[in-house]
Amino acid sequence: MLKLPLVIIYMIIAFNITAFTVVLQLDWLIINSLIAKAIAWVLTIGAWSMAYANRDKCVTLF
């Protein structure tokens, strides 16, 4: 029985959202909207809070 902590999955997703938000903040994309940047930061905060909230849960793979 292999247990996989859910925090690993949530942190991978949160890191990717954070990387997108940083690239968006640096104006490297076509999107220059201030509202889009604010929504991206809210999604980033939400993703990291979900990773923190689910840090103790595990999934059994086999």
Helices and strands as residue ranges (DSSP letters): E 3-5, H 6-25, H 34-53, E 58-60
